[in-house]
Amino acid sequence: MKADGQRASTPGLRPSFPPAWLGEDEGRASFVGRSDELERTLALLREGRVTTVVGPAGIGKSRLAREVARSWDEAYVLPLSQLNDGDGCVARVARALRLDATSDESDVGRSLAARGSVLLVLDDADRVVQPLAALINAWAARAPELRVLVTSRERLRMRRETTVELGSLSCEGGASSDAAKLLLSAVERVSGGITLEDAEVVRWCEWLDGVPLALELAAARAPFLGEAGEGDRIAMLDRGFRDAQPRHSTLAQAIAWSWEQLDEGAQRCLAEAAAFVGTFDVRVASQVIEGGGSPAQETLRALVDKSLLRIDGRQRLRLDGAVREFVIEALPDAHQQAQQRLDRALAARAAGSPDEGLASIPFHPDDVLASAERMLAADCVLEPDERAWALVLAARLLQAEGPVQRLSSLMASGIEALSAAKLDPALLLRLKLAHAVATRMQGQHPSALEALMELVLEAGGHVPALRALVYTEAAIARHAQRDLDGARALYEQSLELTDSPRLSGRLCANLGSIAHDAGDLDAAEQTYKQALTSLTPLGDGRLLGAVHCNLGLLYQERGDLVLAEQTMRLGLGELDGSEDRYLGGIHRGNYGQLLLEMGRVHDAMREQELAYASLSRMGDDRSAAISLSRLGAARALRGDFAGAERDFDEARGRAQRTQDTLAETVVNVYCAFLPLGRAEKLGRGGDGHEAHVDRCRSMLASAIELPGWRYSDDARTGRRILEARLGAQTRVGAESEDGDLFVCIESRFFRLKDQPWQDLQGSTPARRILESLIERREGLDIKALQEHVWPGERIDAEAAKNRIYVALSHLRKRGLKPYIVRTGTQYALEAELRVRRIASVAPPDEPRGP
């Protein structure tokens, strides 16, 4: 490639990049993160005749065009930013081709045709797009091998034109992102010894939307980056490059140039579009943007064409942060009026579908939350009910995406701001309900339950639909406190009150969860499947995903790990589509626990990392502590003992903050994986192996001293995985040992000497009773057995007796009749019966899954 009239010996593309044609600044500037766009542009030029690189101010169009030119044998790079008409374009190209000053359009065409495969790069063509389109058509007709690359903020709108739309540099990957690489490269070039912390680099890249010009300008101010506050992008970057074109010297001038090309109506439309903080679609825009008389859709399309609005892969529009700041300052009244229309549209949407899922909200989460914050301002002009509905919508969002501390703070402020206003009592009740839910989601179960039970009383005079919501949330709080009977009663009351298919399906699923926790797996499975039948026509991925994941947990408890994995993967796919961060985090952690039981430790660690990231962002200390302890277990089994210790320390701290003894028990169970991992790394016979095995057994025994450990399926599963892996470290042929009764982990299988194995996986009460009788050889009365078999469930005494008699009868029919004895009120295994544990969830001759 040669510049301005220097001929190359061979036409076409080539891989070498001689820099002689570049100016000093362009020659040393970094080319970062545009490999895909470079390849796409080159491919389009090979296949077509005219390609336009479009994008907003400072996005790097010229830099990409110059990089393309480096790949061409003969290229002419011609800046057109100072030109205003077609004559100027002809003269500029003619001069580059070393033609006579009197040469016209035809002379240029003939010269280009004679040069064969040549690339004409017409840079910064914004002012001359209309005459340039006609000129390019004429030249392309005369010169069949000519290729033209144009850079502009606006398309040429030619039939033969292909376009490459240039967006911001990616900020994904933190301090290793493309945006960060450009910033650091520019800092090194202009500021020498300045060192920036990774967190500061990431903050600046995200704050500047990955716009290359903004990042280059920021690099020049590297020593002062810490001074800037939110909303100061333009002011911070007001000192630009003296050797650049005026409209490229500062970010403000780059934006101002495009702004000045707009008519008054388009300017107003852009300022009104700045009411949106996040992305938005045309449906929503029509409720907010009035513009200057033209239909909003037409004006928005024109603004996209001029690269002042961006369009993403989901066909949603957005303004870059710096553009947004500029237009707000330029037309503050138009922006404020549009904000008020947006707030009213949000409130109306919430009021129109008060209990629908998040999928029904066409607004970006950032706009929902920004609107809610405006509702708290003393000068807010909306009516009290409108303000309350906007807050209710924000509550629905924060319950799914977090953080719950923000939900709690926002609802508390909303209640304080609106309590004195003439607010609909039902709306005030909704705000109080959201505040109580936030308390529960932070792991403060006793306080949440107290607040929710007060709301149950307060809801008595309200419409059935609202009462059903209150009862449902109170039931969830009771369920979290292991009051299964109290939770079931409230769920059933809610079912009687609601006519909402969505809430009915949710309540059915929750009743299945009650049966699941009570150990009645058959009833739980049937109820879960009924819930799926009700919810499937609604297409609510959030609820369908949660039910499928619960069903997967049920299959896991039964021992069918393959079916459990298939079902949970289906559920996680549905949850990912619903964008519910909270439920997604909970169930991804459960899936990771399943993978750990299947022996897929690396996969389990990956899932727990994702789960913990979601739950810690949500602010749910209890769930985050459990997820982190599971992650620590996976790290320990992978041999990362230092990482595991850090995870366990933080998990213990989080669990202690919740003051939830059951959460602390779960964490303590998983902490026992640390010595187990060390034992596995040493191998049987290794120096210190037995000491680590003994330490693991001791920690597990200590962790489950609290009688209520059985209330948690997390604790039960952790214990099951530990005992199975411990068995692999100590097994010396347990079946060959002397004994009368051989029992697998959790009494899933048992056999009497010289008799076949009996499968108890389908009878949870029977296996839990057998477990209890083995653990307590001295015997247990009916009440103690009930507590072991149905932890947390308050059952009528006669009903409990009947259930226990049925389970004992089941064990007797399987061959244990001579060995289960009753003395007074106590049931026990016959004292002479020698019990031998098999450290496996299945007998040696049974399949154990992957």
N, C-alpha and C positions, 0 to 999 in steps of 0.2 A: 504494500500500500504506500502510496506517495500522496503528498498534499499539494493542492492548488497547482495542477498542471504538470506535475512530474509524472512521466509515464513509467509504468511497471513493465517488465519483460513478459510476464505471463498473466493473462486475465483470470479473474475468479477469486475464490476463497483460498486462504492459506493460513497456517497456524501461527506464524511468527508475528510479533507485535513491536515493530520498530517505533520508538517514541518521538522521532525527530519532528513530526508535523504538529505535535502538541505544544501548547503554551507551557510555561514553567509550572504553573499551579496545577493544571490538569495532569501533567506528566508525573507528578509525585503523589497525587491524591489516591486514596485507597479505592479499590473496586471490591466491595464486600457484599455477599449475600444475594447476588443477582444471577447466579449461574443458570437457574431455570428460565428466567426471563431472557437471558442472553441466548440460550439455545433455542428458545421459542422464536425469538426475533430472527435469528439466522435461518431457521427452518422456513419461516414465512417468506423471507426474502429469496430463498432458493426456489420456492414454489410459486410465488406471486411477484407482482411488479412494484406495488406501493404498500408500504407499511408505516403506520403512524403510532408512535409511542405517546400515549396520553397519560396524564396524571396531574395532581395539584401542584401548587408552587413548592419548590424545594425538594421534590420527591426523588430526583436523580435521573430525570429523563435524558438530559444532555450527557451525563456521565455514561449511561448505558449506550447511547448512540455512538459516542466516541470509542467505547470498547468494541462495539460491532464493527466500526470502521477499521480498527486494528486488525481485524480478521480478513480484510479484503485487499486484493492486490492493488487495485486502483480506486481510491475513494477521495471525495472532495467534501470536506466538512465546512459548511457555510452558515455562520450565525446570521439570522434574519431579524433579530429583536428590534433593530432600529428602523426597519423598513415599514412603510405604510401602504404601498401599492404594488401592482404587478410590474410596472416599469422598473421599480427598484430591484425586484427579484430577478428580472431578466439581466439587468446590468451587473448584479452581484455574481450570478452564475457565469456570465460572459467573461468577467474579469478573472474568475478562477480558472476558466478554460484558456486564458491568454488570447481571447478574441479581441477584435477591434472595438473601440469604445462606441462605435455606431452600430454594433451588431444588434439584431432584433431577435425576437422569439424563434423565427425560422432558422437563423444562423446558429443559435444555441442548439436547436434540435438536430441539425445536420452534424455539428461537432460531436454531440453526444453519440450519435449513431456511428460515427467513424471510430469511436474509442472502444466499441464492443462492450464487454462485461464490466461496466463501471458502476460504482455506488455513489449516489448523490445524497449526502446527508444535509437536510435543511433543518437547522436547529432553531428553536424558539420562534416558530412560525405563527404565533397566536394572532398577530395583527393582520396577517395577510392570508388567512386560510381560504377565503373566497376566491381571490384572483389566482392563488397558488394552485388550487384544484384544477382550474382551467389550463394553466400552464403545464402542469404535470401530465394531464391527459394528452396534450398536444405533443410533448416531448416523448412520452411513452409510445405514441403511435409512430413516430419517426424512428425511434431507437429501440428495437425489439429486445436487445440485451440489457437495456438500462434497468437498474434497480434504484428505487427512491426510498429513503428512510426519513420521515418527518418527525420532529418532536413538537408537541403543542399541548396546551391545556384543553384543547377542543379538537374533536375529530374533523377531518376534511369533508366527510360525508360524500365520498366518491364510490361509484359502483365497484371499482376494481380494488378499493382500499381494504386492507386487513389491519387490525389494531392489536396492540399490546397495551393493556391497562396496567400501569405501574402503581403498586400500593406501597405502604410503609414497609420498612425492614422489620422482620419478625423480632419480637421481644421474647419469644418462647425460648426457654433454656437459661434464663437468668443472665448471669455474667458471661455465659458462653454463647449468647444469642448473636445473630447477625448485627442487630442494632448495637449491642455492647461492643462487638469487635470494631465496628466503625468508630464509635465514640473513643474507645481506648487508642485506636490507631491515630485518630486525629489529635488526641491529647498528647500522645508521644511525639507527634510531629511538631506541634505548636507550643507545647508547654514543658517539654523536656522531662525534668525530674519529678513532676507532679505524680503522686500515687493516689488513686481513688479506691475506696473500699468497695467490695462487690455489691453490698446493699445499696450504696450511693449510685453506682453505675446502673443497677436495675431500676432504681427509682427514677433516675433521669431519663432512661430509655423509654419507660412506660409513660412518664409525664409528657415527653415530647413525641409520643405516638410513633416512635421509630422513624420520624421524618429525617432524611439525611441532612438537608440544609440546617435544620434545627440542631441536629447533633454536632455538626461541624462548628456552628456558631457557639454552642455550649462548650465545646472543647477549647475554644479561644478564651473562654471565661472560667476555665477549670479551677483556678484558685478561689473563685467566689461562688462556686455552685451551691455551697451550703446556705447561702444567703436567701435563695429564692423561696417563696411560698406559693401555695396553690393559687392559680389564676394569674400568675405573673410571667407566663411564658414569653409574651411579646416584650414586656418591659425588660426582662432579664437579658434578652437577646437583641437589644436595640443597637448595639455597637457591632457593625458588620465588617465585611471585607472591602477595603478601599479599592482593590484591583478587580472587583467584580462589577458586572453590569448593575446599574442602580436598582433595578427591580429584583436582583438576586443578592444585594449586599446585606440586607437584614430580613428577618422573617416578616416583620410588619410591612416593609416595602414590597416584598414578594406577594403578600396577600392583597395589599392596597391596589397593586396594579390590576389584579383580576377584579377587585371590587369596583374600580372606576369604570370598567368596561360594561357593567350592568346598568340597565335602566332602573328607574325608581321602584317599579313593581317587583322586579327580581330581587333588588336589595332588601325590600321589606319581607319578601317571602323567605329569604335566607336568614334574616334576623329572627323571624318567627320560627323557622326550623331549629334555631339554636335553643328553643325551649326544651328540646329533647336532649337529655344527657347521653343516653345510649342510642342504639340503632332504632329505627322505626320504619313502618311500611306505609304505603300510600293510603290504606284504609284509615289508619289512625291519623295520618297527616291531614286528611280532609276535615277532621274535627277540630283541628288546631290552627291550621294555616289559612289565612284569608288572602294574603298577598295583595297585589295592586290591581285587582280586577280580573286578571286572567285566571282560568281554572288552575288550582294548585298543582294538579297532576302535570299539566303542560309546563308550568314554570319549573317544577322540580326536575323534570326530564332535561330541560335546558341547562339547569345548574349542574346536573350530572355530566352533561356533555362538556361543560366548561371546567370540569374537575373541581368544582367548589363543594360539591356533595360527592360522597363515595358510595358505592354499592357493593355489598358483600355477597358471598356465595349463596345466601338464602334470600337474595333479592330484597334486602333491607338497606335503608339509607342511613348515612351518618355523616357528621361533620368532624373533621380533625379538631383536636382541642384548641390549637392556636387560631384556626379560622373562627371557631365558636367564640372565643374571647374577643376577637377583632370585631365581629358583627354585633355582639352584645353592646360593646362600647360605642359602636357607630350609631345604632338605633335602639337605645334602651327601652323606650316606651313600647315599641312594637314587640320587643322581646317579652316584656312584662305582661302585656295583654295576652300574648300567646301562651305564656305560662299559666295564666288564670284559666284559659280555655282548656289547657291540658289537664289541670287539676280537676275541673268540673267533669271532663270526660272520664277520668279515672274514677271519680266518686260515683258517677252514673253507672259505670261498668260494674263496680262492686255492688251497688244497690240492686242492679238488675240480675245478678247471679251471685247472691251472697255466699252460697255454700258449694260452688262449683270448684273443680280442680284448677290447678295453675295453668293447664293447657288452654283454658278458656280466656286467659288474659293476653291480649295482643300487644301489651306494652312491655318495654324492656325493664328488667328489674331495677336498673339504676334510676329510671324515671319514676317508678313506683315509690322508691325510697326517698328520692329527692322531693317528690310531691308531699310525702308524709311529713318530712321535716318542715316544709313550708306551712303545713297545717298548724304547727305549734307556735308560729310567729304571732305576736300580738296584733299586727296590722293585717292579718289575713282577711281578705274580703269575702271568702266563702261563708255560706250559712253553716251553723254548728253541725247539722246532720250531714252535710256534704263533707265537712272536715272529718267527721267520725268515720264515714264510709271509706275515705281515702286511707285512714289509719288502719281500718279493718283489712283493706286490700294489702297493705304493707305487712300486716301481721301474718296473713296467709302466706306471703312470700318468705318471710323470715323464718317461719316454722319449717319450711322446706329447705332453705338455703343457708340460714344462719347469718351472722352469729346470734345465738339466743340471748346474749347479754344486751345486744342492741334491741332485740325484740322487747325485752323486759324494760329497758330504759325508755324506749319510744312509747310503750303502752302506759307506763307510769306517768310520763309527761303529758300524754294525751288525756288521761283521766283527770289530771290536775287542771289542764287548760280548759276542758270542756264541762267539768262537773257543775260549774256555776252558770253555764249557758243553758238555754232552753233546749236541751237535747232530748231526743226520743229515748225513754228509759231502756228500750230494747237495745239501742246502740251502745249505751253506757254499759249494759250487761255484756255485750260482745267484747268491748274493750277490757273489761275486768276478766272475762274468760281468757282472752289472749294473754293477759298478764300472768294469770295463774298457770297457763300452759307453759309459758316461758320459765316459770319457777320449777315446774316439774322437769322440763327438758334440761335444766341445769343440774339435775340430780338431787334437788332439794325436795324429796318426796313427801316427808311429813308436813312441811309448810304448804306445799302445793295441795295436798289432800285436804288440809284444813280449809284453805281458801276455796277450793272447789265444792266442798260440802256446804259451805255458806252460800255459794252461788246456786246450788241445788234448791235451797230454801227460797232464795230470792227469785228463782225462775218460775215459781209456782203460778204467778199471775200472767205469764207470757204465753205466746202462741205455742202450739205443740212442737213445731219445727225447731224453734229456738230452745225449748226445754230439752228436746232430744239431743241437741248438740252439747248442752251443759251436762246432761246425764252421761253422755258418752265419754266426755273428758274426765268426769269424776270416776267413771268406771275404770278408765285407763290408769288413773292414779291409785285406785284401790288394787288393781291388778299388779302394779309395780311394787306395792307394799305386801304382796302375796296374800291379800284378802280375796281369795278366789270366789267365795260365795257372794261376798258383797259386790264384787265386780260383775258377776253373772247377773245378779238381780238388777243392777242398773242398766246393763246392756239389754236385758229383756224389756225393761220399762221403756228404753229408747226405741226399741223395735215397735212397740205398741203405739208410740207417738208419731213416728215418722212415716211419710209416704214417699220419701226420696229413694229411688232405686240405688243410688250411690251409697247413701248412708246405710241402707238396709244391707247391702252387700258387705260393707265394712263391718257392720255389727255382727253379721253371720261369721265373718272371718275371725273376729275377736272372740266370739263364743267358741270357735274351733280351737283358738289358742288356749282358752280356759281348760277345755277338755284335754288338750295336749299337756299342759302343765300338771293336770291332775293325774296324768298317766293313762288315761283312757284313749289310747292311740287309734283304735278303730272308730270311736265316735268323733275324734278330732279329724281323722282323714275324711270321713263322710261329710262333716260340716265344712271343712275347707273346700271340698269339691262342690258343695252346694253354693258356697260363696263365689267360686269361679264361674259357675253357671249363671249366677245373677249379674256378675260384673263384666263378663266377656262382651255382651252387646254394647256396653257403655264405652269400651275401648280405653278405660282409664289405666294407663300403664303403671301408675304409681301403686294403685291398689292391687292390680293383677300381679305385679311383680312381688309385692309383699306377701301375698297369699302363696304364690308358687315357692318363694324362699322358705316360708314356714313349713310348707308341705315337704320340701327338701330336708329340713331339719328333722321332721318326723321320720322320713325314710332313713336318715342317718341314725336316729335313735334305735330304729328297728334292726340296723345292721346292713341294710342294702345301700352300700356306699356308692355304687355305680349309678343307681336310679336317683340317689340323693344329689349327686353331682349334676346329672342331666337336668333335673328339675330346678336346682338352684341357678344353673347357668341360664336357663330360660327366664327365670325371675329377674336375674340381674340385668339381662338384656332389656327387659321391660322397664325396669327402674332407671337404667341409663337413659332411655328415651324420654322418661318423665322429668328428668333434671331435678329430682328430689334428692338433694345432697344428704339429708339426714337419714332417710330410710336406706338410701344407697350405701352409705357408710356402715350402718348397722349390719346389713345383710352381706356386704362384701367381707366384713370381718367374720361373719358366720361361715361364709364360703371358704375363707382362708383356714378356719379351724377344721373344716371338713377335709381340705387338702392335706393338712398336717396329719390328720388321722389316717389318710390314705398313704402317707409316707412321702408325699410330694413336697418336700420341705422348701425348696427354692420357690416354687409357685406359691406356697402358703405365705412366704415372707413378702413376696411382691403384692399379694392381695391385702395383707395386713398393713403394708405401708400406705396403700391407697385408702384403705378404710380409716387409718389413723389420721391421715391428712384431712379427710372430710370431717371426721368427728371432732378433731381438735379445733378446726375452723368454726364448727358449729358452736363450740363452747360447752359441750356436754362432757363434764369431767368424768362422770361415771362410765359412760360408754367408751370414752377415749382411754381411760385407765385400763379397761378390760382389753381393748384392742391393742394397746401398747404392750400389755403383759403377754398377749399371744404373739406379738411380733418378737418380743424378747425370747420367747420359747423357740421360735423358728430360728432366730439368730444363734441361740445356744446350740441347737442341733446342727447348724451349719459350721460351728466352730468359731463364731465371732463372739467370744466371751466378753470382751470389753464392751462391745456394742450392746450385748444382752444385759450386762450389769447397768448400763446407762438407762436402757429402757425400763428395767425393773425398778430402779430408783425413782424415775419420774412417775411410773405407774403407781407406785406406793404413795407418793406425794399427792397425786390427783385423787386417788381413792380415799385417802385420809381427809382431804378437803370436803368430800361429799358427806362424811360422817355416816357412810353406809357400810355397815359391818359385812354385809354379803358381798359387796364389791371388793372389800379388802380381802375376804376369803378367796375369791376368784383369783385375785392377783397373787396371793400367797401360794395357791395351787400351782400356778404357772411358773413362779419363781423356782420351783423344784426342778424345772427343766435345766437349770444351769449346771448343777452337779451331774445330772444325767448326760448332758452334752459332753462334759469333760470325761465321764466314764466311757462313753461311746468312742471318743477320739482315742483314748488309751487302748481300748480293746480288752477283751477278757484275758486276764493273765498279766496285764500291764501293771507297772508299779503304781500303786495308789488307786487302781480301778475299784477295788472293793470298798475303799473308804468313800469314794464318790457315790457309789451305789447306795451305801448305808446312809450317807448324807441326804440323798434324794428321798429315800424311804422315810427318814426322820422328818424332813420338811413337809412331805405330803401328809404324814400322820398328824403333824402339828396343825397344818392348814385346815384339816377337816374335823378338828376337835369341836368346832362350833356346830351344834346340832342342826342349825338351819342350812348347812352347806348343800343339802339335797334340794333346796328350793331353787337352786340355780343350775340350769342345764349347762352353762359354761363351766361350772365347777365339776359337774358330773363328767362332762366330756374330757376336760383336762385330766381328771383322775384316770379315766379309762385309757387315754393315750399314754399316760405315764406308766401305768401298770403293764400295758402291752409291751412297751419298749424296755421296761425293766426286766420283763420276763426273758427278752432276748439276751439280756446281759447276764442272766443267772441260770437260764434253763439248762438242766442236765438230765432231761428225760423225766419230767414230772410224773408221767403216766406210769413209769416203772416203780415209783415210790409206793410204799405201802399206804393203803387208805381204803375207806369204805365209800366215800362220796367225793367225786371229782367235779369241780365247779369252775367254769370259765369266768372271765371278768364280767361283773354286773349280773352274774347268774344267768347270762343269756342262754347257756347250755349247761346241763348237768348230767351225770350218769352215776348210777350205783355200780359197785364192783361187779364185773362180769356181766353187765347189762348194757344195752345200747344207749347212745346219747339221747337226751330229751331236749327239745327246742322250746325255750320259753320266750323267744323274742316277740311273739304275738300277744303275750299276756304280761303286760307291765306290772300290774298289781302282784301277780304270783311271783315274778322274779324279784320284786322289791321286798316282798315278805321273806323269801328265801335268803336274800342278802342280809336282811335285818336279823334273822334267826342265826345266821352264821356269825355275824359280827357280835351279837349279844347272846352268847351261849347260856347265860344265866336266865334268859327268858324275857318276854315283853308282854304287857297286857294289851287289851284292845285299843286303848287310847294311844299308847306308844306306837303300836303297829300302824294305826291310822296316820300318825304324824310322819312315819317313815314312808308310807305308801302314797299318801295324798298330802304332801307338805303344803301348809298354808291354806288348806281347804277346810272350812268349818262345816262339818256334816252332822246331821242329827244322829244321836247315839245309836238308835236302832238301825238307821240306814248304814252307819259305819259298820256295825256288827254284821249285817247281812253281806256287805261287800267283802269283808274280811273272810267270812265263812265260805263264800264262793271261791275266793282265791286259794284258801287253804284246801278246799275240796279239790281244786284243780291240781295242786301239788300232790295230794294223797293219791289221786287217780294215776299220776305219773310214776308211782312206785314209792313215794315217801311216807305212806300211811303208817308203817311201823315205827318211823323215826320222828314224827311230829307228836309231841306229848303235851298234855295240858295238866297243869298243877294249879288248882284254885282258879285264879283269874289270869294266870300266866301261860303263854305258849312258848315252847322251847324245842330245840332238837335234842334227841336222846343223848345223854351225857357221854356214852361210850362210842358214839358215832365219830369216826376219824375223818375229818374233812381235809381234802387236799385241793389247793388252788391251782388252776392252770392259768399261767400268765398270757392269756390270749383271749380275744373276744369270741373266737370260734374254736371248736375242738380240732386237734391236729389233722383229722381226716376230713374236715369241712373246708370249703372255699372261704377265703377271707377277703376277697376283692383285690384290687390292684395293690 
